[in-house]
Amino acid sequence: MDSHQQELRRAATEAFFESLDKLQETLNVDGQPLPVPPPKTAPNQGESEPEISLATLEQAVADIEQFMQTREGS
């Protein structure tokens, strides 16, 4: 990786952490930690998580591959 890319990554990392700090300040205005919601419970016996079909998964992979090819060509 060349030094320009390293500098861009360093700057992006720094900006990301600054944004996290600002978000924490915004959400934690009164100095109290935010309440953590209880974990999601398992679905009831009558309910089930939606299943992803093989065709949907294959299409998602194809879309990602196409996206990566267009990014490499830029």
C-alpha positions as CSV (number, residue, x, y, z in Angstrom):
1,M,0.0,0.0,0.0
2,D,1.4,3.4,-0.9
3,S,1.9,6.2,1.6
4,H,-1.1,8.2,0.1
5,Q,-3.5,5.3,0.8
6,Q,-2.0,4.9,4.3
7,E,-2.5,8.6,5.0
8,L,-6.1,8.4,3.7
9,R,-6.8,5.4,6.0
10,R,-5.2,7.2,9.0
11,A,-7.3,10.3,8.4
12,A,-10.5,8.2,8.0
13,T,-9.7,6.3,11.2
14,E,-9.1,9.6,13.0
15,A,-12.3,11.1,11.7
16,F,-14.3,8.0,12.6
17,F,-13.1,8.1,16.2
18,E,-13.8,11.8,16.5
19,S,-17.3,11.1,15.3
20,L,-17.7,8.3,17.9
21,D,-16.6,10.7,20.6
22,K,-19.1,13.4,19.5
23,L,-21.9,10.8,19.3
24,Q,-21.0,9.6,22.8
25,E,-21.1,13.2,24.1
26,T,-24.4,13.8,22.4
27,L,-26.0,10.7,23.8
28,N,-24.5,11.0,27.2
29,V,-25.4,14.6,27.9
30,D,-26.3,14.2,31.6
31,G,-23.3,12.0,32.4
32,Q,-25.5,9.0,32.9
33,P,-25.0,5.9,30.9
34,L,-27.8,5.0,28.4
35,P,-30.0,2.2,29.4
36,V,-29.3,-1.0,27.5
37,P,-32.5,-2.6,26.1
38,P,-33.0,-6.2,27.1
39,P,-31.8,-8.8,24.5
40,K,-34.3,-9.9,21.9
41,T,-35.9,-13.1,23.0
42,A,-36.3,-16.2,20.8
43,P,-39.3,-16.2,18.6
44,N,-42.5,-17.9,19.9
45,Q,-43.1,-21.4,18.6
46,G,-45.6,-20.0,16.0
47,E,-43.2,-17.4,14.7
48,S,-40.0,-18.0,12.8
49,E,-37.2,-15.9,11.3
50,P,-37.6,-15.3,7.6
51,E,-35.5,-17.7,5.7
52,I,-33.2,-16.6,2.8
53,S,-33.6,-18.7,-0.3
54,L,-30.6,-20.0,-2.2
55,A,-31.6,-17.9,-5.2
56,T,-31.7,-14.7,-3.1
57,L,-28.3,-15.5,-1.6
58,E,-26.9,-16.2,-5.1
59,Q,-28.3,-12.9,-6.3
60,A,-26.7,-11.1,-3.4
61,V,-23.3,-12.6,-4.1
62,A,-23.6,-11.7,-7.8
63,D,-24.5,-8.1,-6.8
64,I,-21.5,-7.9,-4.5
65,E,-19.2,-9.3,-7.1
66,Q,-20.5,-6.8,-9.7
67,F,-20.0,-3.9,-7.2
68,M,-16.5,-5.0,-6.5
69,Q,-15.7,-5.2,-10.2
70,T,-17.0,-1.7,-10.8
71,R,-14.9,-0.4,-7.8
72,E,-11.8,-2.0,-9.1
73,G,-12.3,-0.5,-12.6
74,S,-12.6,3.0,-11.1
